[in-house]
Amino acid sequence: MTKKRILIIASLDGSLIGFRGDFIKSLITSGFDVFTAAPHFTDKNSKLIEAMGAIPVEFNLQRTGLNPVKDFKSILELKSIMQKNKIDLVFPYTVKPVIYGSMAANMCKVPVISLITGLGYAFTGLSTKARTLQRFNETLYKLSIRKNKIIVFQNKDDHQLFLDRNVISKHQKVAFVSGSGVNLNQFSFKEKHPSDHVSFLLVARLIKEKGIALYMDAAKILKAKYPKAEFHLIGAPETSPSAISEDELNKLHKERIIVFHGKQKNIEEHLHNNDVFVLPSYYREGLPRTTLEACACGNPIITTDSVGCRESVKEGVNGFLIEPQNLEALIKSMELFITNPEKIKEMGINSRKYAEERFDVDIINNDLIGLINKVLN
């Protein structure tokens, strides 16, 4: 029997490996031929995709901003890829791949299962630009995904927003998964044995919406009160309008208020070496991968009671949820761990249990493959 052909569409080649590598391997093991489309594959990532047994295919995509001519060319390129490779089902994720991939698939009459991984800056509604972009994206979503066979969400809030905004109808078939999942073997559990040197870790894009500035302010206050506490930060400098100043980060590093590591690949090691994971994000997340990795490694979590973020914490069991942009609440939660370090071990064990119950990548990939089989059959 001829194998069915799946096309996964991403906006970054690296995310196909970092976020969807286990999914690609599971699809191939399940008997599918897998094609992966992304703009500008590096030689390294192209070879990694091929080593998995999948086929990398390039297309042009302007990741940010709006250019109708270039965007329409992206749609036509994706349409050509689908026709040339005789694709049986399209699986796009992140905003532009979902919108343009769905439009191209509709032209070819190829079924689509789209994954909404978070609505990001445009749906924060914090500025006039964000609100304008939100209205524009809503229109594009309405035009593109209403014919999709299934729309997969990572949290109930995004689904409700799509219903409230009339982006999709209440009759649209939807499903839910707990983020991209985490490989529990790769991100192994390490029991915490904290002392009076409690260490915190934040891993994120270095933009204000991720709560970086709030974390820095909390570190300034807590370091003065608890000199032995440590505040680690991992992330590559950004060029975004809301980027955190690299000079400010380096200044705080020199003053030994934070430990700024820059971009790092060995995140598991850093999670093992630190006690508590912090993500004070007010960005419209899907379900942050970093919090799932922290759960798997056995770190208690402090994050915001906001869309996507709240999914990773059982309040008081494996961590704490705080009000977004509330410095006092962040300091209070962090101080609780500094003054009660015995809670770190207990809550860390609960984090790992929660990861095993809900965020295991094998569970999530099996659910997604079940949906694919359902559509194709």
C-alpha positions as CSV (number, residue, x, y, z in Angstrom):
1,M,0.0,0.0,0.0
2,T,1.3,3.5,-0.9
3,K,2.3,5.5,2.1
4,K,0.3,8.6,2.9
5,R,2.3,11.9,2.6
6,I,2.3,14.5,5.4
7,L,3.5,18.0,4.9
8,I,4.5,19.9,8.1
9,I,4.9,23.6,7.6
10,A,7.0,25.8,10.0
11,S,8.3,29.4,10.0
12,L,11.7,28.3,11.3
13,D,13.8,25.3,10.3
14,G,15.2,24.9,13.8
15,S,11.7,24.5,15.3
16,L,11.1,21.4,13.2
17,I,13.9,19.8,15.1
18,G,13.6,21.4,18.5
19,F,9.8,21.4,18.8
20,R,8.6,18.8,16.3
21,G,11.5,16.3,16.0
22,D,9.9,13.6,18.1
23,F,6.6,14.2,16.2
24,I,8.4,13.7,12.8
25,K,10.0,10.5,14.1
26,S,6.7,9.2,15.4
27,L,5.0,9.9,12.0
28,I,7.7,8.0,10.2
29,T,7.5,5.1,12.6
30,S,3.8,5.0,12.0
31,G,4.3,4.5,8.3
32,F,4.0,8.0,6.8
33,D,6.2,9.8,4.4
34,V,7.0,13.2,5.9
35,F,7.9,16.4,4.1
36,T,8.9,19.4,6.2
37,A,8.6,22.9,4.7
38,A,10.4,26.0,6.2
39,P,12.2,29.0,4.8
40,H,16.0,29.0,4.5
41,F,17.2,25.6,5.8
42,T,20.7,25.6,7.1
43,D,22.9,22.7,5.9
44,K,23.0,21.4,9.4
45,N,19.2,21.4,10.0
46,S,18.6,20.0,6.5
47,K,20.9,17.1,7.3
48,L,19.2,16.5,10.7
49,I,15.8,16.4,9.0
50,E,17.1,13.9,6.4
51,A,18.7,11.8,9.2
52,M,15.3,11.4,10.8
53,G,14.0,10.1,7.5
54,A,12.0,13.1,6.4
55,I,12.4,15.4,3.4
56,P,13.2,19.1,3.9
57,V,11.6,21.5,1.4
58,E,12.3,25.2,1.3
59,F,9.8,28.0,0.6
60,N,10.1,31.8,0.9
61,L,8.4,33.4,3.9
62,Q,8.7,36.8,5.4
63,R,8.4,35.8,9.1
64,T,7.4,39.3,10.4
65,G,5.5,42.2,9.0
66,L,3.0,42.3,6.2
67,N,3.8,42.4,2.5
68,P,0.9,41.3,0.3
69,V,3.0,40.5,-2.7
70,K,5.5,38.4,-0.9
71,D,2.9,36.8,1.2
72,F,0.8,35.8,-1.8
73,K,4.0,34.3,-3.4
74,S,4.5,32.2,-0.2
75,I,1.0,30.8,-0.7
76,L,1.7,29.9,-4.4
77,E,5.0,28.3,-3.4
78,L,3.3,26.1,-0.8
79,K,0.6,25.2,-3.3
80,S,3.3,24.1,-5.8
81,I,5.0,22.0,-3.1
82,M,1.8,20.3,-2.2
83,Q,1.0,19.5,-5.8
84,K,4.5,18.4,-6.8
85,N,4.9,16.1,-3.9
86,K,1.3,14.8,-4.0
87,I,0.7,15.7,-0.3
88,D,-2.2,13.9,1.4
89,L,-2.5,16.0,4.5
90,V,-1.0,19.4,5.6
91,F,0.0,20.1,9.2
92,P,1.0,23.7,9.7
93,Y,1.8,25.4,13.0
94,T,2.5,29.0,14.1
95,V,0.6,32.0,12.7
96,K,1.8,32.5,9.1
97,P,2.3,28.8,8.3
98,V,-1.2,28.1,9.5
99,I,-2.8,30.9,7.5
100,Y,-0.8,30.6,4.3
101,G,-0.5,26.8,4.5
102,S,-4.3,26.5,4.9
103,M,-5.0,28.8,2.0
104,A,-2.6,26.9,-0.3
105,A,-4.1,23.5,0.8
106,N,-7.7,24.8,0.2
107,M,-6.6,25.7,-3.4
108,C,-5.4,22.1,-3.8
109,K,-8.3,20.6,-1.9
110,V,-5.8,18.9,0.5
111,P,-7.1,18.3,4.1
112,V,-5.5,20.4,6.9
113,I,-5.1,19.8,10.6
114,S,-3.8,23.1,11.9
115,L,-2.1,23.6,15.3
116,I,-2.6,27.0,17.1
117,T,0.6,27.2,19.2
118,G,-0.2,30.6,20.8
119,L,-1.4,33.9,19.5
120,G,1.6,36.0,20.6
121,Y,2.1,39.7,20.4
122,A,-0.7,40.5,18.0
123,F,-3.3,39.2,20.5
124,T,-1.9,40.9,23.7
125,G,-4.0,44.0,22.8
126,L,-1.5,46.1,24.8
127,S,-0.9,48.7,22.0
128,T,-2.7,50.3,19.1
129,K,-0.4,48.4,16.8
130,A,-1.2,45.1,18.5
131,R,-4.9,45.7,18.3
132,T,-4.7,46.6,14.6
133,L,-2.6,43.5,13.9
134,Q,-5.1,41.4,15.8
135,R,-8.0,42.5,13.7
136,F,-6.0,41.8,10.5
137,N,-4.9,38.4,11.7
138,E,-8.5,37.6,12.7
139,T,-9.6,38.3,9.2
140,L,-6.8,36.1,7.7
141,Y,-7.7,33.3,10.1
142,K,-11.3,33.4,9.1
143,L,-10.5,33.3,5.5
144,S,-8.0,30.4,5.9
145,I,-9.0,27.9,8.6
146,R,-12.7,27.5,8.4
147,K,-12.4,24.6,5.9
148,N,-9.7,22.9,8.0
149,K,-10.7,19.4,9.1
150,I,-9.5,19.9,12.7
151,I,-8.1,22.9,14.5
152,V,-5.8,21.9,17.4
153,F,-5.4,24.2,20.3
154,Q,-2.9,24.1,23.2
155,N,-5.3,25.8,25.7
156,K,-9.0,26.4,26.1
157,D,-8.6,30.2,26.2
158,D,-7.4,30.5,22.6
159,H,-10.3,28.3,21.5
160,Q,-12.8,30.5,23.4
161,L,-11.2,33.7,21.9
162,F,-11.6,32.2,18.3
163,L,-15.3,31.5,19.1
164,D,-15.9,34.9,20.7
165,R,-14.3,36.7,17.8
166,N,-16.2,34.6,15.3
167,V,-12.9,33.3,13.8
168,I,-14.4,29.8,13.8
169,S,-17.9,28.5,14.3
170,K,-19.0,26.5,17.2
171,H,-19.5,23.6,14.8
172,Q,-15.9,23.6,13.8
173,K,-14.1,20.4,14.8
174,V,-11.4,21.1,17.4
175,A,-9.0,19.2,19.6
176,F,-6.7,20.0,22.4
177,V,-3.1,19.0,23.2
178,S,-0.8,20.0,26.1
179,G,1.7,22.0,24.1
180,S,4.5,20.4,22.0
181,G,5.2,17.9,24.8
182,V,8.5,17.1,26.4
183,N,10.8,14.2,25.9
184,L,11.0,12.7,29.4
185,N,14.2,10.8,28.6
186,Q,16.0,13.9,27.2
187,F,14.8,16.1,30.1
188,S,15.4,13.7,32.9
189,F,14.4,14.2,36.6
190,K,16.9,15.3,39.1
191,E,15.8,15.6,42.7
192,K,16.5,19.0,44.3
193,H,18.6,19.3,47.5
194,P,18.3,23.1,48.2
195,S,20.2,25.0,50.8
196,D,20.3,28.7,51.7
197,H,21.8,29.2,48.2
198,V,18.4,29.1,46.4
199,S,18.8,29.7,42.7
200,F,16.2,30.8,40.2
201,L,16.3,30.4,36.4
202,L,14.4,32.1,33.6
203,V,14.8,30.9,30.0
204,A,13.0,33.0,27.3
205,R,13.2,35.4,24.5
206,L,14.6,38.6,25.9
207,I,11.5,40.8,25.4
208,K,9.5,42.7,27.9
209,E,6.3,40.6,27.2
210,K,8.1,37.6,28.6
211,G,8.4,39.3,32.0
212,I,12.2,39.8,31.7
213,A,12.2,43.3,33.1
214,L,10.0,42.2,36.0
215,Y,12.4,39.4,36.8
216,M,15.3,41.8,36.8
217,D,13.5,44.2,39.2
218,A,12.7,41.3,41.5
219,A,16.3,40.1,41.4
220,K,17.5,43.6,42.4
221,I,15.3,43.7,45.5
222,L,15.8,40.1,46.6
223,K,19.6,40.1,46.1
224,A,19.9,43.0,48.4
225,K,17.9,41.1,51.1
226,Y,19.2,37.6,50.4
227,P,22.8,37.9,49.1
228,K,23.2,34.1,48.7
229,A,20.3,33.8,46.4
230,E,21.1,33.5,42.6
231,F,19.1,34.8,39.6
232,H,20.0,33.1,36.3
233,L,18.8,34.3,32.9
234,I,19.2,32.5,29.5
235,G,18.3,34.0,26.2
236,A,19.7,35.5,23.0
237,P,19.7,39.3,22.6
238,E,16.7,40.5,20.5
239,T,16.2,43.2,17.9
240,S,12.4,43.4,18.6
241,P,11.0,46.9,19.5
242,S,10.3,45.5,23.0
243,A,13.8,43.9,23.4
244,I,15.6,44.1,26.7
245,S,18.8,46.2,26.6
246,E,21.8,44.0,26.4
247,D,23.8,46.7,28.1
248,E,21.4,46.6,31.1
249,L,21.7,42.8,31.3
250,N,25.5,43.0,31.2
251,K,25.5,45.8,33.8
252,L,23.4,43.6,36.2
253,H,25.7,40.7,35.5
254,K,28.8,42.7,36.4
255,E,27.1,43.9,39.6
256,R,26.3,40.2,40.4
257,I,22.6,40.8,40.7
258,I,21.8,38.4,37.8
259,V,23.9,35.7,36.1
260,F,23.3,36.3,32.4
261,H,24.3,33.3,30.3
262,G,23.2,34.6,26.9
263,K,22.0,31.9,24.4
264,Q,22.5,28.3,25.6
265,K,21.8,24.9,24.2
266,N,22.3,22.7,27.3
267,I,19.0,23.8,28.9
268,E,18.6,20.5,30.8
269,E,21.9,21.0,32.5
270,H,20.9,24.5,33.6
271,L,17.5,23.3,34.9
272,H,19.3,20.6,36.9
273,N,21.7,23.1,38.3
274,N,19.1,25.6,39.5
275,D,16.2,25.2,41.9
276,V,13.1,27.1,40.7
277,F,12.0,28.0,37.2
278,V,10.4,31.4,36.7
279,L,8.4,32.7,33.7
280,P,6.5,36.0,34.5
281,S,5.2,36.2,30.9
282,Y,2.2,38.3,29.8
283,Y,2.8,37.3,26.2
284,R,-0.2,35.3,24.7
285,E,1.4,31.9,25.0
286,G,0.2,28.6,23.6
287,L,1.8,26.5,26.3
288,P,5.5,27.5,26.9
289,R,7.9,24.7,26.1
290,T,10.3,26.0,28.8
291,T,7.9,25.4,31.6
292,L,7.2,21.8,30.4
293,E,11.0,21.1,30.3
294,A,11.3,22.6,33.8
295,C,8.5,20.3,35.0
296,A,10.2,17.3,33.5
297,C,13.5,18.1,35.2
298,G,11.9,18.5,38.6
299,N,11.8,22.3,39.1
300,P,9.0,24.1,40.8
301,I,7.4,26.7,38.6
302,I,6.5,30.3,39.2
303,T,4.5,31.7,36.2
304,T,1.6,34.0,35.5
305,D,-2.1,33.2,35.8
306,S,-2.5,34.0,32.1
307,V,-3.3,32.3,28.8
308,G,-1.1,29.2,28.2
309,C,1.1,29.8,31.3
310,R,-1.4,28.6,33.8
311,E,-1.6,25.2,32.2
312,S,1.8,24.2,33.5
313,V,1.1,24.8,37.2
314,K,-1.1,23.1,39.8
315,E,-1.4,26.0,42.3
316,G,0.5,25.2,45.5
317,V,1.3,21.7,44.3
318,N,4.2,22.2,41.8
319,G,4.4,26.0,41.9
320,F,2.6,29.3,42.0
321,L,0.6,31.4,39.6
322,I,0.9,35.2,40.0
323,E,-1.0,38.1,38.5
324,P,0.7,39.3,35.2
325,Q,3.0,42.3,35.6
326,N,2.7,42.2,39.4
327,L,6.2,42.7,40.9
328,E,5.0,42.4,44.5
329,A,3.4,39.0,43.7
330,L,6.6,37.8,41.9
331,I,8.8,38.8,44.8
332,K,6.5,37.1,47.4
333,S,6.5,33.8,45.5
334,M,10.3,33.8,45.0
335,E,10.9,34.8,48.6
336,L,8.7,31.9,49.8
337,F,11.2,29.5,48.2
338,I,14.2,31.4,49.6
339,T,12.8,31.2,53.2
340,N,11.3,27.7,52.8
341,P,13.8,25.8,50.7
342,E,12.4,22.4,51.8
343,K,9.4,23.2,49.5
344,I,11.6,23.1,46.5
345,K,12.2,19.3,46.7
346,E,8.5,18.5,47.4
347,M,7.2,20.7,44.6
348,G,9.9,19.6,42.2
349,I,8.8,16.0,42.6
350,N,5.2,17.1,41.9
351,S,6.4,18.9,38.8
352,R,7.9,15.7,37.4
353,K,4.7,13.7,38.2
354,Y,2.6,16.3,36.4
355,A,5.0,16.1,33.3
356,E,4.6,12.3,33.3
357,E,0.8,12.6,33.5
358,R,0.2,15.3,31.0
359,F,3.2,16.6,29.0
360,D,4.9,13.4,27.9
361,V,5.7,13.9,24.2
362,D,4.7,10.3,23.4
363,I,1.2,10.9,24.7
364,I,0.8,14.2,22.7
365,N,2.3,12.7,19.5
366,N,0.0,9.7,19.7
367,D,-3.0,12.0,20.1
368,L,-2.0,14.0,17.0
369,I,-1.3,10.9,14.9
370,G,-4.7,9.6,16.0
371,L,-6.3,12.8,14.6
372,I,-4.3,12.4,11.3
373,N,-5.5,8.8,10.9
374,K,-9.1,9.9,11.6
375,V,-9.0,12.5,8.9
376,L,-7.2,10.4,6.3
377,N,-9.5,7.4,6.9
